[in-house]
Amino acid sequence: MMIAGIIAVCVILAVLAFFLPRLSKHPERGTQKTLGLGSRAGGKAPGPLGRLFSKPFSSSSKAVGKSGSAGRRIRGHMPF
């Protein structure tokens, strides 16, 4: 369920970044901030469990950042 949600957020941010590049940065930061909270909360688990619990949130945050920047980058290459 979480994977489908992250994929949906990435697609929405990529489309938003393509059509409204300046307005896409705020939702991207908000999503990354929320995922950062989950990563920090998961990282408080002891030992290797902390890394295991925080990894999905950190990799999701990276994916959100890449999708937003990809949408803005593609928009920059368009001739209009």
VEXMARVO-497213 format. One record per residue: residue number from 1; residue in three letters; x negated, y, z of N, C-alpha, C, O, CB in turn. Coordinates in steps of 0.001 Angstrom, whole numbers. Glycine has a CB too. Example, Ala and Ser with C-alpha at 12.3 -4.5 7.8 and 13.67 -1.06 7.14 Angstrom:
<r i="1" aa="ala" n_xx="-13190" n_yy="-5690" n_zz="7800" ca_xx="-12300" ca_yy="-4500" ca_zz="7800" c_xx="-13200" c_yy="-3300" c_zz="7800" o_xx="-14236" o_yy="-3319" o_zz="8465" cb_xx="-11308" cb_yy="-4473" cb_zz="9046"/>
<r i="2" aa="ser" n_xx="-12850" n_yy="-2250" n_zz="7080" ca_xx="-13670" ca_yy="-1060" ca_zz="7140" c_xx="-12900" c_yy="30" c_zz="7870" o_xx="-13409" o_yy="1138" o_zz="8039" cb_xx="-14084" cb_yy="-598" cb_zz="5725"/>
end
This chain:
<r i="1" aa="met" n_xx="-826" n_yy="-1190" n_zz="0" ca_xx="0" ca_yy="0" ca_zz="0" c_xx="-868" c_yy="1252" c_zz="0" o_xx="-595" o_yy="2214" o_zz="-718" cb_xx="938" cb_yy="-1" cb_zz="1205"/>
<r i="2" aa="met" n_xx="-1916" n_yy="1225" n_zz="814" ca_xx="-2794" ca_yy="2393" ca_zz="884" c_xx="-3533" c_yy="2593" c_zz="-440" o_xx="-3765" o_yy="3726" o_zz="-860" cb_xx="-3802" cb_yy="2241" cb_zz="2039"/>
<r i="3" aa="ile" n_xx="-3899" n_yy="1493" n_zz="-1093" ca_xx="-4613" ca_yy="1593" ca_zz="-2362" c_xx="-3729" c_yy="2259" c_zz="-3414" o_xx="-4197" o_yy="3110" o_zz="-4171" cb_xx="-5067" cb_yy="199" cb_zz="-2842"/>
<r i="4" aa="ala" n_xx="-2472" n_yy="1879" n_zz="-3463" ca_xx="-1547" ca_yy="2487" ca_zz="-4425" c_xx="-1359" c_yy="3971" c_zz="-4132" o_xx="-1257" o_yy="4777" o_zz="-5057" cb_xx="-187" cb_yy="1765" cb_zz="-4397"/>
<r i="5" aa="gly" n_xx="-1313" n_yy="4332" n_zz="-2873" ca_xx="-1177" ca_yy="5740" ca_zz="-2505" c_xx="-2384" c_yy="6558" c_zz="-2917" o_xx="-2236" o_yy="7672" o_zz="-3419" cb_xx="-961" cb_yy="5871" cb_zz="-1017"/>
<r i="6" aa="ile" n_xx="-3578" n_yy="6017" n_zz="-2712" ca_xx="-4798" ca_yy="6728" ca_zz="-3092" c_xx="-4871" c_yy="6875" c_zz="-4607" o_xx="-5263" o_yy="7928" o_zz="-5110" cb_xx="-6047" cb_yy="5990" cb_zz="-2564"/>
<r i="7" aa="ile" n_xx="-4495" n_yy="5828" n_zz="-5335" ca_xx="-4496" ca_yy="5910" ca_zz="-6800" c_xx="-3516" c_yy="6975" c_zz="-7268" o_xx="-3823" o_yy="7741" o_zz="-8181" cb_xx="-4141" cb_yy="4545" cb_zz="-7427"/>
<r i="8" aa="ala" n_xx="-2352" n_yy="7029" n_zz="-6660" ca_xx="-1349" ca_yy="8039" ca_zz="-7029" c_xx="-1861" c_yy="9447" c_zz="-6744" o_xx="-1674" o_yy="10352" o_zz="-7557" cb_xx="-32" cb_yy="7795" cb_zz="-6268"/>
<r i="9" aa="val" n_xx="-2500" n_yy="9633" n_zz="-5603" ca_xx="-3040" ca_yy="10952" ca_zz="-5257" c_xx="-4132" c_yy="11350" c_zz="-6239" o_xx="-4200" o_yy="12506" o_zz="-6654" cb_xx="-3591" cb_yy="10958" cb_zz="-3815"/>
<r i="10" aa="cys" n_xx="-4987" n_yy="10403" n_zz="-6613" ca_xx="-6058" ca_yy="10696" ca_zz="-7569" c_xx="-5496" c_yy="11096" c_zz="-8930" o_xx="-5988" o_yy="12036" o_zz="-9554" cb_xx="-6981" cb_yy="9484" cb_zz="-7722"/>
<r i="11" aa="val" n_xx="-4480" n_yy="10395" n_zz="-9387" ca_xx="-3870" ca_yy="10724" ca_zz="-10679" c_xx="-3211" c_yy="12097" c_zz="-10623" o_xx="-3360" o_yy="12899" o_zz="-11545" cb_xx="-2837" cb_yy="9653" cb_zz="-11081"/>
<r i="12" aa="ile" n_xx="-2489" n_yy="12365" n_zz="-9554" ca_xx="-1822" ca_yy="13666" ca_zz="-9412" c_xx="-2853" c_yy="14785" c_zz="-9360" o_xx="-2662" o_yy="15824" o_zz="-9992" cb_xx="-938" cb_yy="13695" cb_zz="-8142"/>
<r i="13" aa="leu" n_xx="-3934" n_yy="14595" n_zz="-8625" ca_xx="-4963" ca_yy="15630" ca_zz="-8548" c_xx="-5677" c_yy="15828" c_zz="-9880" o_xx="-6016" o_yy="16958" o_zz="-10231" cb_xx="-5975" cb_yy="15280" cb_zz="-7472"/>
<r i="14" aa="ala" n_xx="-5910" n_yy="14755" n_zz="-10626" ca_xx="-6558" ca_yy="14893" ca_zz="-11930" c_xx="-5674" c_yy="15681" c_zz="-12898" o_xx="-6160" o_yy="16541" o_zz="-13631" cb_xx="-6885" cb_yy="13509" cb_zz="-12517"/>
<r i="15" aa="val" n_xx="-4380" n_yy="15382" n_zz="-12895" ca_xx="-3452" ca_yy="16113" ca_zz="-13772" c_xx="-3340" c_yy="17562" c_zz="-13326" o_xx="-3340" o_yy="18471" o_zz="-14157" cb_xx="-2055" cb_yy="15445" cb_zz="-13775"/>
<r i="16" aa="leu" n_xx="-3246" n_yy="17781" n_zz="-12035" ca_xx="-3165" ca_yy="19144" ca_zz="-11510" c_xx="-4437" c_yy="19923" c_zz="-11821" o_xx="-4373" o_yy="21103" o_zz="-12167" cb_xx="-2917" cb_yy="19121" cb_zz="-9996"/>
<r i="17" aa="ala" n_xx="-5588" n_yy="19273" n_zz="-11701" ca_xx="-6854" ca_yy="19940" ca_zz="-11998" c_xx="-6981" c_yy="20258" c_zz="-13475" o_xx="-7631" o_yy="21235" o_zz="-13845" cb_xx="-8024" cb_yy="19078" cb_zz="-11553"/>
<r i="18" aa="phe" n_xx="-6368" n_yy="19444" n_zz="-14326" ca_xx="-6422" ca_yy="19718" ca_zz="-15759" c_xx="-5557" c_yy="20919" c_zz="-16123" o_xx="-5986" o_yy="21788" o_zz="-16882" cb_xx="-5976" cb_yy="18490" cb_zz="-16552"/>
<r i="19" aa="phe" n_xx="-4346" n_yy="20970" n_zz="-15586" ca_xx="-3424" ca_yy="22033" ca_zz="-15959" c_xx="-3595" c_yy="23312" c_zz="-15138" o_xx="-3422" o_yy="24407" o_zz="-15673" cb_xx="-2022" cb_yy="21541" cb_zz="-15822"/>
<r i="20" aa="leu" n_xx="-3926" n_yy="23198" n_zz="-13873" ca_xx="-4094" ca_yy="24353" ca_zz="-12993" c_xx="-5394" c_yy="24202" c_zz="-12189" o_xx="-5348" o_yy="23872" o_zz="-11004" cb_xx="-2868" cb_yy="24504" cb_zz="-12038"/>
<r i="21" aa="pro" n_xx="-6549" n_yy="24440" n_zz="-12820" ca_xx="-7820" ca_yy="24131" ca_zz="-12157" c_xx="-8044" c_yy="24888" c_zz="-10848" o_xx="-8574" o_yy="24321" o_zz="-9892" cb_xx="-8949" cb_yy="24430" cb_zz="-13088"/>
<r i="22" aa="arg" n_xx="-7657" n_yy="26134" n_zz="-10794" ca_xx="-7895" ca_yy="26903" ca_zz="-9572" c_xx="-6976" c_yy="26488" c_zz="-8436" o_xx="-7372" o_yy="26490" o_zz="-7271" cb_xx="-7723" cb_yy="28377" cb_zz="-9846"/>
<r i="23" aa="leu" n_xx="-5757" n_yy="26136" n_zz="-8781" ca_xx="-4785" ca_yy="25754" ca_zz="-7756" c_xx="-4966" c_yy="24318" c_zz="-7280" o_xx="-4324" o_yy="23906" o_zz="-6314" cb_xx="-3383" cb_yy="25935" cb_zz="-8285"/>
<r i="24" aa="ser" n_xx="-5818" n_yy="23557" n_zz="-7933" ca_xx="-5991" ca_yy="22156" ca_zz="-7551" c_xx="-6982" c_yy="21985" c_zz="-6404" o_xx="-7018" o_yy="20927" o_zz="-5775" cb_xx="-6451" cb_yy="21348" cb_zz="-8746"/>
<r i="25" aa="lys" n_xx="-7772" n_yy="22991" n_zz="-6127" ca_xx="-8807" ca_yy="22840" ca_zz="-5101" c_xx="-8223" c_yy="22745" c_zz="-3695" o_xx="-8750" o_yy="22011" o_zz="-2859" cb_xx="-9778" cb_yy="24003" cb_zz="-5169"/>
<r i="26" aa="his" n_xx="-7161" n_yy="23464" n_zz="-3427" ca_xx="-6566" ca_yy="23439" ca_zz="-2090" c_xx="-5969" c_yy="22065" c_zz="-1757" o_xx="-6243" o_yy="21540" o_zz="-678" cb_xx="-5485" cb_yy="24516" cb_zz="-1980"/>
<r i="27" aa="pro" n_xx="-5158" n_yy="21462" n_zz="-2652" ca_xx="-4663" ca_yy="20107" ca_zz="-2338" c_xx="-5793" c_yy="19076" c_zz="-2240" o_xx="-5714" o_yy="18136" o_zz="-1450" cb_xx="-3659" cb_yy="19660" cb_zz="-3402"/>
<r i="28" aa="glu" n_xx="-6837" n_yy="19257" n_zz="-3045" ca_xx="-7965" ca_yy="18328" ca_zz="-2984" c_xx="-8658" c_yy="18410" c_zz="-1626" o_xx="-8976" o_yy="17384" o_zz="-1024" cb_xx="-8969" cb_yy="18624" cb_zz="-4114"/>
<r i="29" aa="arg" n_xx="-8888" n_yy="19614" n_zz="-1153" ca_xx="-9528" ca_yy="19781" ca_zz="155" c_xx="-8653" c_yy="19247" c_zz="1278" o_xx="-9151" o_yy="18636" o_zz="2223" cb_xx="-9848" cb_yy="21251" cb_zz="405"/>
<r i="30" aa="gly" n_xx="-7345" n_yy="19479" n_zz="1173" ca_xx="-6433" ca_yy="18967" ca_zz="2192" c_xx="-6422" c_yy="17451" c_zz="2247" o_xx="-6382" o_yy="16860" o_zz="3326" cb_xx="-5037" cb_yy="19473" cb_zz="1939"/>
<r i="31" aa="thr" n_xx="-6458" n_yy="16828" n_zz="1083" ca_xx="-6487" ca_yy="15364" ca_zz="1034" c_xx="-7791" c_yy="14841" c_zz="1608" o_xx="-7797" o_yy="13871" o_zz="2366" cb_xx="-6304" cb_yy="14862" cb_zz="-407"/>
<r i="32" aa="gln" n_xx="-8909" n_yy="15492" n_zz="1243" ca_xx="-10199" ca_yy="15062" ca_zz="1765" c_xx="-10290" c_yy="15284" c_zz="3275" o_xx="-10916" o_yy="14496" o_zz="3984" cb_xx="-11328" cb_yy="15806" cb_zz="1056"/>
<r i="33" aa="lys" n_xx="-9676" n_yy="16339" n_zz="3755" ca_xx="-9673" ca_yy="16595" ca_zz="5192" c_xx="-8894" c_yy="15513" c_zz="5939" o_xx="-9323" o_yy="15046" o_zz="6994" cb_xx="-9074" cb_yy="17976" cb_zz="5487"/>
<r i="34" aa="thr" n_xx="-7756" n_yy="15121" n_zz="5388" ca_xx="-6953" ca_yy="14066" ca_zz="6001" c_xx="-7692" c_yy="12732" c_zz="5994" o_xx="-7688" o_yy="12007" o_zz="6988" cb_xx="-5616" cb_yy="13927" cb_zz="5274"/>
<r i="35" aa="leu" n_xx="-8322" n_yy="12415" n_zz="4874" ca_xx="-9082" ca_yy="11170" ca_zz="4802" c_xx="-10306" c_yy="11217" c_zz="5712" o_xx="-10729" o_yy="10187" o_zz="6235" cb_xx="-9509" cb_yy="10891" cb_zz="3359"/>
<r i="36" aa="gly" n_xx="-10873" n_yy="12395" n_zz="5901" ca_xx="-12001" ca_yy="12540" ca_zz="6821" c_xx="-11593" c_yy="12263" c_zz="8254" o_xx="-12369" o_yy="11697" o_zz="9024" cb_xx="-12593" cb_yy="13934" cb_zz="6716"/>
<r i="37" aa="leu" n_xx="-10379" n_yy="12656" n_zz="8620" ca_xx="-9878" ca_yy="12349" ca_zz="9960" c_xx="-9770" c_yy="10845" c_zz="10169" o_xx="-10131" o_yy="10329" o_zz="11226" cb_xx="-8516" cb_yy="13011" cb_zz="10189"/>
<r i="38" aa="gly" n_xx="-9268" n_yy="10144" n_zz="9151" ca_xx="-9174" ca_yy="8691" ca_zz="9244" c_xx="-10543" c_yy="8033" c_zz="9325" o_xx="-10733" o_yy="7054" o_zz="10046" cb_xx="-8413" cb_yy="8142" cb_zz="8060"/>
<r i="39" aa="ser" n_xx="-11485" n_yy="8576" n_zz="8584" ca_xx="-12838" ca_yy="8031" ca_zz="8599" c_xx="-13498" c_yy="8225" c_zz="9962" o_xx="-14165" o_yy="7326" o_zz="10473" cb_xx="-13686" cb_yy="8684" cb_zz="7509"/>
<r i="40" aa="arg" n_xx="-13307" n_yy="9393" n_zz="10535" ca_xx="-13888" ca_yy="9652" ca_zz="11860" c_xx="-13226" c_yy="8803" c_zz="12931" o_xx="-13891" o_yy="8325" o_zz="13850" cb_xx="-13760" cb_yy="11132" cb_zz="12222"/>
<r i="41" aa="ala" n_xx="-11920" n_yy="8615" n_zz="12817" ca_xx="-11226" ca_yy="7779" ca_zz="13801" c_xx="-11663" c_yy="6320" c_zz="13674" o_xx="-11842" o_yy="5637" o_zz="14683" cb_xx="-9698" cb_yy="7894" cb_zz="13626"/>
<r i="42" aa="gly" n_xx="-11832" n_yy="5845" n_zz="12454" ca_xx="-12282" ca_yy="4478" ca_zz="12258" c_xx="-13722" c_yy="4283" c_zz="12686" o_xx="-14099" o_yy="3201" o_zz="13134" cb_xx="-12123" cb_yy="4083" cb_zz="10819"/>
<r i="43" aa="gly" n_xx="-14525" n_yy="5319" n_zz="12552" ca_xx="-15932" ca_yy="5244" ca_zz="12928" c_xx="-16156" c_yy="5170" c_zz="14420" o_xx="-17266" o_yy="4868" o_zz="14858" cb_xx="-16659" cb_yy="6415" cb_zz="12386"/>
<r i="44" aa="lys" n_xx="-15145" n_yy="5434" n_zz="15207" ca_xx="-15302" ca_yy="5377" ca_zz="16668" c_xx="-15231" c_yy="3963" c_zz="17216" o_xx="-15480" o_yy="3736" o_zz="18400" cb_xx="-14245" cb_yy="6220" cb_zz="17334"/>
<r i="45" aa="ala" n_xx="-14890" n_yy="3013" n_zz="16356" ca_xx="-14884" ca_yy="1616" ca_zz="16800" c_xx="-16333" c_yy="1182" c_zz="17060" o_xx="-17248" o_yy="1676" o_zz="16402" cb_xx="-14196" cb_yy="682" cb_zz="15731"/>
<r i="46" aa="pro" n_xx="-16544" n_yy="288" n_zz="17986" ca_xx="-17916" ca_yy="-83" ca_zz="18343" c_xx="-18608" c_yy="-941" c_zz="17291" o_xx="-17999" o_yy="-1815" o_zz="16675" cb_xx="-17915" cb_yy="-814" cb_zz="19651"/>
<r i="47" aa="gly" n_xx="-19883" n_yy="-671" n_zz="17105" ca_xx="-20751" ca_yy="-1500" ca_zz="16279" c_xx="-20384" c_yy="-1530" c_zz="14813" o_xx="-19969" o_yy="-518" o_zz="14248" cb_xx="-20748" cb_yy="-2871" cb_zz="16794"/>
<r i="48" aa="pro" n_xx="-20538" n_yy="-2691" n_zz="14194" ca_xx="-20260" ca_yy="-2813" ca_zz="12767" c_xx="-18790" c_yy="-2593" c_zz="12406" o_xx="-18473" o_yy="-2282" o_zz="11258" cb_xx="-20689" cb_yy="-4167" cb_zz="12292"/>
<r i="49" aa="leu" n_xx="-17908" n_yy="-2751" n_zz="13367" ca_xx="-16493" ca_yy="-2501" ca_zz="13095" c_xx="-16247" c_yy="-1037" c_zz="12733" o_xx="-15372" o_yy="-733" o_zz="11923" cb_xx="-15642" cb_yy="-2892" cb_zz="14307"/>
<r i="50" aa="gly" n_xx="-17006" n_yy="-151" n_zz="13323" ca_xx="-16862" ca_yy="1268" ca_zz="13018" c_xx="-17149" c_yy="1565" c_zz="11558" o_xx="-16416" o_yy="2309" o_zz="10906" cb_xx="-17780" cb_yy="2087" cb_zz="13897"/>
<r i="51" aa="arg" n_xx="-18226" n_yy="975" n_zz="11051" ca_xx="-18545" ca_yy="1165" ca_zz="9632" c_xx="-17498" c_yy="504" c_zz="8751" o_xx="-17132" o_yy="1042" o_zz="7706" cb_xx="-19937" cb_yy="599" cb_zz="9309"/>
<r i="52" aa="leu" n_xx="-17023" n_yy="-642" n_zz="9162" ca_xx="-16026" ca_yy="-1370" ca_zz="8388" c_xx="-14698" c_yy="-608" c_zz="8326" o_xx="-14055" o_yy="-558" o_zz="7277" cb_xx="-15808" cb_yy="-2759" cb_zz="8987"/>
<r i="53" aa="phe" n_xx="-14297" n_yy="-23" n_zz="9440" ca_xx="-13020" ca_yy="699" ca_zz="9474" c_xx="-13094" c_yy="2067" c_zz="8796" o_xx="-12082" o_yy="2545" o_zz="8284" cb_xx="-12566" cb_yy="872" cb_zz="10908"/>
<r i="54" aa="ser" n_xx="-14258" n_yy="2706" n_zz="8780" ca_xx="-14348" ca_yy="4044" ca_zz="8197" c_xx="-14648" c_yy="4021" c_zz="6705" o_xx="-14425" o_yy="5019" o_zz="6020" cb_xx="-15409" cb_yy="4840" cb_zz="8908"/>
<r i="55" aa="lys" n_xx="-15146" n_yy="2908" n_zz="6190" ca_xx="-15540" ca_yy="2842" ca_zz="4782" c_xx="-14388" c_yy="3078" c_zz="3809" o_xx="-14583" o_yy="3819" o_zz="2846" cb_xx="-16156" cb_yy="1507" cb_zz="4500"/>
<r i="56" aa="pro" n_xx="-13200" n_yy="2499" n_zz="3995" ca_xx="-12124" ca_yy="2761" ca_zz="3025" c_xx="-11750" c_yy="4241" c_zz="2942" o_xx="-11413" o_yy="4740" o_zz="1868" cb_xx="-10890" cb_yy="1950" cb_zz="3390"/>
<r i="57" aa="phe" n_xx="-11808" n_yy="4928" n_zz="4056" ca_xx="-11451" ca_yy="6341" ca_zz="4054" c_xx="-12516" c_yy="7180" c_zz="3365" o_xx="-12190" o_yy="8115" o_zz="2633" cb_xx="-11239" cb_yy="6834" cb_zz="5477"/>
<r i="58" aa="ser" n_xx="-13781" n_yy="6858" n_zz="3590" ca_xx="-14846" ca_yy="7637" ca_zz="2959" c_xx="-14899" c_yy="7379" c_zz="1458" o_xx="-15127" o_yy="8311" o_zz="687" cb_xx="-16198" cb_yy="7307" cb_zz="3596"/>
<r i="59" aa="ser" n_xx="-14696" n_yy="6140" n_zz="1028" ca_xx="-14697" ca_yy="5867" ca_zz="-405" c_xx="-13463" c_yy="6474" c_zz="-1078" o_xx="-13538" o_yy="6887" o_zz="-2235" cb_xx="-14751" cb_yy="4353" cb_zz="-660"/>
<r i="60" aa="ser" n_xx="-12348" n_yy="6534" n_zz="-383" ca_xx="-11155" ca_yy="7177" ca_zz="-929" c_xx="-11371" c_yy="8676" c_zz="-1055" o_xx="-10925" o_yy="9286" o_zz="-2027" cb_xx="-9931" cb_yy="6889" cb_zz="-47"/>
<r i="61" aa="ser" n_xx="-12041" n_yy="9269" n_zz="-96" ca_xx="-12338" ca_yy="10693" ca_zz="-156" c_xx="-13243" c_yy="11000" c_zz="-1341" o_xx="-13067" o_yy="12014" o_zz="-2017" cb_xx="-12991" cb_yy="11162" cb_zz="1148"/>
<r i="62" aa="lys" n_xx="-14215" n_yy="10121" n_zz="-1591" ca_xx="-15092" ca_yy="10288" ca_zz="-2750" c_xx="-14297" c_yy="10194" c_zz="-4048" o_xx="-14537" o_yy="10965" o_zz="-4977" cb_xx="-16211" cb_yy="9234" cb_zz="-2736"/>
<r i="63" aa="ala" n_xx="-13364" n_yy="9267" n_zz="-4119" ca_xx="-12549" ca_yy="9086" ca_zz="-5322" c_xx="-11667" c_yy="10303" c_zz="-5574" o_xx="-11484" o_yy="10709" o_zz="-6722" cb_xx="-11685" cb_yy="7827" cb_zz="-5198"/>
<r i="64" aa="val" n_xx="-11121" n_yy="10886" n_zz="-4516" ca_xx="-10290" ca_yy="12086" ca_zz="-4661" c_xx="-11132" c_yy="13238" c_zz="-5195" o_xx="-10687" o_yy="13974" o_zz="-6076" cb_xx="-9639" cb_yy="12475" cb_zz="-3307"/>
<r i="65" aa="gly" n_xx="-12329" n_yy="13398" n_zz="-4679" ca_xx="-13211" ca_yy="14458" ca_zz="-5163" c_xx="-13606" c_yy="14264" c_zz="-6612" o_xx="-13658" o_yy="15226" o_zz="-7378" cb_xx="-14448" cb_yy="14532" cb_zz="-4311"/>
<r i="66" aa="lys" n_xx="-13883" n_yy="13039" n_zz="-6991" ca_xx="-14276" ca_yy="12765" ca_zz="-8377" c_xx="-13124" c_yy="12981" c_zz="-9348" o_xx="-13339" o_yy="13477" o_zz="-10455" cb_xx="-14792" cb_yy="11338" cb_zz="-8505"/>
<r i="67" aa="ser" n_xx="-11910" n_yy="12621" n_zz="-8958" ca_xx="-10783" ca_yy="12794" ca_zz="-9863" c_xx="-10465" c_yy="14273" c_zz="-10066" o_xx="-10141" o_yy="14694" o_zz="-11177" cb_xx="-9553" cb_yy="12057" cb_zz="-9328"/>
<r i="68" aa="gly" n_xx="-10557" n_yy="15053" n_zz="-9008" ca_xx="-10327" ca_yy="16489" ca_zz="-9145" c_xx="-11389" c_yy="17154" c_zz="-10005" o_xx="-11069" o_yy="17973" o_zz="-10866" cb_xx="-10288" cb_yy="17145" cb_zz="-7780"/>
<r i="69" aa="ser" n_xx="-12638" n_yy="16811" n_zz="-9779" ca_xx="-13702" ca_yy="17431" ca_zz="-10566" c_xx="-13654" c_yy="16957" c_zz="-12016" o_xx="-14001" o_yy="17716" o_zz="-12921" cb_xx="-15072" cb_yy="17119" cb_zz="-9953"/>
<r i="70" aa="ala" n_xx="-13231" n_yy="15716" n_zz="-12250" ca_xx="-13116" ca_yy="15214" ca_zz="-13617" c_xx="-12033" c_yy="15973" c_zz="-14384" o_xx="-12215" o_yy="16296" o_zz="-15558" cb_xx="-12808" cb_yy="13706" cb_zz="-13612"/>
<r i="71" aa="gly" n_xx="-10921" n_yy="16256" n_zz="-13734" ca_xx="-9865" ca_yy="17019" ca_zz="-14389" c_xx="-10319" c_yy="18418" c_zz="-14749" o_xx="-10022" o_yy="18905" o_zz="-15840" cb_xx="-8646" cb_yy="17091" cb_zz="-13503"/>
<r i="72" aa="arg" n_xx="-11036" n_yy="19072" n_zz="-13845" ca_xx="-11548" ca_yy="20410" ca_zz="-14139" c_xx="-12633" c_yy="20364" c_zz="-15209" o_xx="-12714" o_yy="21272" o_zz="-16036" cb_xx="-12095" cb_yy="21061" cb_zz="-12868"/>
<r i="73" aa="arg" n_xx="-13460" n_yy="19334" n_zz="-15211" ca_xx="-14528" ca_yy="19208" ca_zz="-16188" c_xx="-13948" c_yy="18978" c_zz="-17582" o_xx="-14430" o_yy="19562" o_zz="-18553" cb_xx="-15477" cb_yy="18063" cb_zz="-15803"/>
<r i="74" aa="ile" n_xx="-12918" n_yy="18132" n_zz="-17696" ca_xx="-12279" ca_yy="17881" ca_zz="-18980" c_xx="-11614" c_yy="19146" c_zz="-19484" o_xx="-11654" o_yy="19445" o_zz="-20677" cb_xx="-11255" cb_yy="16743" cb_zz="-18870"/>
<r i="75" aa="arg" n_xx="-11005" n_yy="19887" n_zz="-18578" ca_xx="-10367" ca_yy="21150" ca_zz="-18971" c_xx="-11399" c_yy="22113" c_zz="-19521" o_xx="-11105" o_yy="22859" o_zz="-20456" cb_xx="-9631" cb_yy="21788" cb_zz="-17778"/>
<r i="76" aa="gly" n_xx="-12606" n_yy="22116" n_zz="-18961" ca_xx="-13660" ca_yy="23003" ca_zz="-19445" c_xx="-14144" c_yy="22654" c_zz="-20836" o_xx="-14662" o_yy="23521" o_zz="-21539" cb_xx="-14815" cb_yy="22978" cb_zz="-18505"/>
<r i="77" aa="his" n_xx="-13990" n_yy="21414" n_zz="-21249" ca_xx="-14440" ca_yy="20993" ca_zz="-22583" c_xx="-13381" c_yy="21205" c_zz="-23649" o_xx="-13667" o_yy="21035" o_zz="-24834" cb_xx="-14842" cb_yy="19535" cb_zz="-22560"/>
<r i="78" aa="met" n_xx="-12174" n_yy="21569" n_zz="-23266" ca_xx="-11100" ca_yy="21768" ca_zz="-24253" c_xx="-11329" c_yy="23077" c_zz="-24980" o_xx="-11860" o_yy="24023" o_zz="-24397" cb_xx="-9696" cb_yy="21759" cb_zz="-23575"/>
<r i="79" aa="pro" n_xx="-10934" n_yy="23149" n_zz="-26256" ca_xx="-11196" ca_yy="24362" ca_zz="-27029" c_xx="-10265" c_yy="25531" c_zz="-26717" o_xx="-10520" o_yy="26647" o_zz="-27169" cb_xx="-11100" cb_yy="24047" cb_zz="-28474"/>
<r i="80" aa="phe" n_xx="-9200" n_yy="25306" n_zz="-25962" ca_xx="-8258" ca_yy="26404" ca_zz="-25683" c_xx="-8389" c_yy="26954" c_zz="-24319" o_xx="-7662" o_yy="27877" o_zz="-23953" cb_xx="-6868" cb_yy="25961" cb_zz="-25876"/>
end
